[in-house]
């Protein structure tokens, strides 16, 4: 039962919806309810099931491959996710390192400070950034008072606003795995490196950073994967030229009412995100095999 229950949960809440979406992606769009055909009817018998299977097609996937709109949306999503993940790592690693090296009594409070933004509604936080980044917002006001800029800059509806929103929203996803990995490092290893004449910076690169790589990989995956399919942040903070795949998916479902194409986009996105997951799983397997030897 202990083994069966998790698999049963995955089958009901992941595999079954995936099969439904896959079936819709192989259907044709029609002006009806539901807005696709064929519709599966298990009461029609074997001949009806064969006719149903014969009507399924790959037209939606062919459209994805032939229309540059979808390809550009995928490329834009991968670009934003890659740059955002790199920025999150550059900002999150020093924060996690400082938390791990802080006195033990301070660490729970520092972790709480990182998690605290999650207690506020995600939409409220993004709308707050709209007020901050608009032309007469707080950011331009501060920069002009510091004489860094002479006129209000157009932060909103740009890639810069998207990256700011992504880094702000997903920073805990990077910091917490890094902190968990750095906090477990045995400080006696650093003391041994120091006793052997290794400078602090070199001990960091030869001891601390390699041992924290599992946290780096976990934080990168936890950030990269949801950012690729992000809809709210690019829709509220970005411009029309920064169409990510989440926005394209929403448009096909709710504006164009083309459920088969939208489902094909979701299936292709899932396949795309399986690549880093399988790569991470392979690295984990190699790490465990290396630990056994």
C-alpha positions in Angstrom: 0.0 0.0 0.0 2.8 2.4 0.8 4.2 1.9 -2.8 0.8 1.8 -4.4 -0.7 5.0 -3.0 1.8 7.4 -4.6 1.5 5.7 -8.0 -2.3 5.8 -7.7 -2.2 9.5 -6.9 0.0 10.1 -10.0 -2.2 8.0 -12.2 -5.4 9.9 -11.2 -4.1 13.5 -11.0 -1.3 13.4 -13.6 -1.6 10.5 -16.0 -5.4 10.7 -16.6 -5.4 14.5 -17.3 -2.3 14.0 -19.5 -4.2 11.3 -21.6 -7.2 13.6 -21.9 -5.1 16.5 -23.1 -3.2 14.2 -25.5 -6.5 13.0 -26.9 -7.7 16.6 -27.4 -4.4 17.5 -29.1 -5.1 14.8 -31.7 -8.6 16.1 -32.4 -10.0 18.7 -34.8 -11.3 22.1 -33.8 -15.1 22.7 -34.4 -17.7 25.3 -33.5 -19.5 23.1 -31.0 -19.5 22.1 -27.4 -17.0 20.6 -26.7 -15.1 22.6 -29.3 -13.3 19.6 -30.8 -14.1 16.3 -32.6 -14.1 13.3 -32.4 -15.6 12.8 -28.9 -15.0 9.5 -27.2 -18.1 7.5 -26.5 -17.5 4.2 -24.8 -21.1 3.0 -25.4 -20.8 2.8 -29.3 -18.9 -0.6 -29.3 -15.7 -1.7 -30.9 -16.6 -0.4 -34.4 -17.3 3.0 -33.0 -14.0 3.0 -31.2 -12.2 2.1 -34.4 -14.0 5.0 -36.2 -13.0 7.3 -33.3 -9.3 6.3 -33.6 -9.4 6.7 -37.4 -10.5 10.4 -37.0 -7.5 11.3 -34.7 -4.8 13.2 -36.5 -1.5 15.1 -36.0 -2.7 18.3 -37.7 -2.3 20.4 -34.5 1.3 19.2 -34.1 2.0 19.9 -37.8 0.7 23.4 -37.3 3.1 24.0 -34.4 6.0 22.9 -36.6 4.9 25.0 -39.6 3.9 28.3 -37.9 6.8 30.4 -36.7 4.6 32.1 -34.0 4.7 29.0 -31.9 8.4 28.3 -32.5 9.2 31.9 -31.5 7.1 31.6 -28.4 9.0 28.5 -27.3 12.3 30.2 -28.1 11.3 33.3 -26.1 10.2 31.2 -23.2 13.5 29.3 -23.1 15.4 32.6 -23.4 13.6 34.2 -20.5 13.8 31.1 -18.4 17.5 30.7 -19.0 18.4 34.3 -18.3 16.1 34.5 -15.3 17.6 31.3 -13.9 21.2 32.7 -14.3 20.1 35.9 -12.5 18.5 33.9 -9.8 21.7 31.9 -9.3 23.9 35.0 -9.2 21.6 36.6 -6.6 20.5 33.6 -4.7 23.9 31.9 -4.1 25.3 34.8 -2.0 22.1 35.0 0.0 22.0 31.2 0.6 25.7 31.3 1.5 25.3 34.1 4.0 22.3 32.3 5.5 24.3 29.0 5.9 27.2 30.8 7.5 25.1 32.9 9.8 24.8 32.0 13.5 22.5 29.0 14.1 20.1 31.2 16.1 19.6 33.5 13.2 19.1 30.9 10.5 15.4 30.2 11.2 14.6 33.9 11.1 16.5 34.3 7.8 14.7 31.4 6.2 11.4 33.0 7.3 12.4 36.3 5.7 12.9 34.4 2.4 9.6 32.6 2.6 7.6 35.6 3.9 6.7 37.0 0.5 4.8 33.7 -0.2 2.3 34.7 2.4 1.0 37.5 0.2 -1.1 36.9 -2.9 1.1 36.4 -6.0 -1.2 38.7 -8.1 -1.0 41.4 -5.5 2.8 41.3 -5.6 2.9 41.5 -9.4 0.4 44.4 -9.4 2.7 46.1 -6.8 5.6 45.9 -9.3 3.4 47.5 -12.0 3.1 50.6 -9.7 6.8 50.5 -8.9 7.9 50.2 -12.6 5.5 52.6 -14.3 6.8 56.0 -15.5 5.7 57.9 -12.4 6.4 54.9 -10.1 8.8 54.5 -7.2 11.8 53.2 -9.2 11.9 56.2 -11.5 11.4 58.5 -8.6 14.3 57.1 -6.7 16.6 57.0 -9.7 15.8 60.6 -10.5 16.4 61.8 -7.0 19.8 60.1 -7.0 20.5 61.8 -10.4 21.1 58.4 -12.1 18.6 59.3 -14.8 17.4 62.6 -16.1 14.0 61.5 -17.3 11.6 58.7 -16.4 12.6 55.5 -18.0 10.1 53.0 -19.6 10.6 50.0 -17.4 7.1 48.6 -17.8 6.1 46.5 -20.8 9.7 45.4 -21.5 11.9 42.4 -21.1 13.6 44.1 -18.1 10.3 44.2 -16.2 9.8 40.5 -17.0 13.2 39.6 -15.6 12.6 41.8 -12.5 9.3 40.0 -11.9 10.7 36.6 -12.5 13.7 37.1 -10.2 11.5 38.6 -7.4 8.9 35.9 -7.6 11.1 32.8 -8.0 14.0 33.8 -5.7 12.9 31.5 -2.8 12.9 28.6 -5.3 16.6 29.1 -5.8 17.6 30.2 -2.3 16.0 27.4 -0.3 17.6 24.4 -2.1 21.0 26.2 -2.1 20.7 26.9 1.6 19.7 23.3 2.4 22.8 22.1 0.4 25.2 24.7 1.9 24.0 24.2 5.4 24.8 20.5 5.3 28.5 21.0 4.4 30.9 19.8 7.1 32.9 22.8 8.3 35.7 20.6 9.2 36.4 20.1 5.5 37.1 23.9 5.2 39.2 23.8 8.4 41.3 21.0 6.9 41.7 22.9 3.7 42.8 26.0 5.7 45.3 23.9 7.7 46.8 22.6 4.5 47.5 26.2 3.4 44.5 26.7 1.1 43.3 30.3 0.9 39.6 31.0 1.7 38.7 31.8 -1.9 40.3 28.6 -3.2 38.7 26.5 -0.5 35.4 27.9 -1.6 35.9 26.8 -5.2 37.5 23.5 -4.4 35.3 22.4 -1.5 32.2 24.5 -0.9 31.0 25.1 -4.4 31.4 21.4 -5.7 29.5 20.1 -2.6 26.7 22.6 -3.2 26.1 21.5 -6.8 23.1 19.3 -5.9 21.5 22.4 -4.5 22.4 24.4 -7.6 20.8 21.8 -9.9 17.7 21.6 -7.7 17.3 25.4 -7.5 17.9 25.7 -11.3 15.2 23.1 -12.1 12.7 24.5 -9.6 13.1 27.9 -11.2 13.6 27.1 -14.9 10.7 24.7 -15.3 7.8 27.0 -14.0 9.3 30.1 -15.6 9.2 28.5 -19.1 5.4 28.1 -18.7 4.8 31.4 -16.8 1.8 33.4 -17.9 0.9 36.1 -15.3 4.3 37.9 -15.1 4.9 38.3 -18.9 1.3 39.2 -19.4 1.2 41.9 -16.8 4.7 43.2 -16.9 5.8 42.4 -20.5 4.9 43.9 -23.8 3.3 42.5 -26.9 6.7 41.7 -28.5 7.6 39.4 -25.6 5.0 36.7 -26.2 5.9 33.6 -24.1 4.4 30.2 -24.6 2.1 30.5 -21.6 0.5 33.5 -23.2 0.2 31.7 -26.5 -1.4 28.8 -24.8 -3.9 31.0 -23.0 -4.8 32.8 -26.3 -5.5 29.5 -28.1 -7.7 28.2 -25.3 -9.7 31.3 -24.3 -9.5 33.7 -27.3 -9.3 31.4 -30.3 -11.2 28.5 -28.7 -8.8 26.2 -30.5 -8.5 23.5 -27.9 -6.6 20.9 -30.1 -3.8 23.4 -30.9 -3.7 24.6 -27.2 -3.5 21.0 -26.1 -0.7 20.3 -28.6 1.2 23.3 -27.3 0.9 21.9 -23.7 2.0 18.4 -24.8 5.0 19.9 -26.7 5.9 22.0 -23.7 5.7 19.0 -21.4 8.0 17.1 -23.7 10.4 20.1 -23.8 10.6 20.2 -20.0 11.2 16.5 -19.7 14.7 17.1 -21.2 16.2 18.9 -18.2 14.3 16.6 -15.8 15.8 13.5 -17.4 19.2 15.2 -17.5 19.0 15.9 -13.7 17.8 12.4 -13.0 20.8 11.0 -14.9 23.2 13.3 -12.9 21.6 12.1 -9.7 22.0 8.5 -10.7 25.6 9.0 -11.5 26.2 10.8 -8.2 24.6 7.9 -6.3 26.7 5.3 -8.2 29.8 7.3 -7.5 29.0 7.4 -3.8 28.6 3.7 -3.7 32.0 3.1 -5.3 
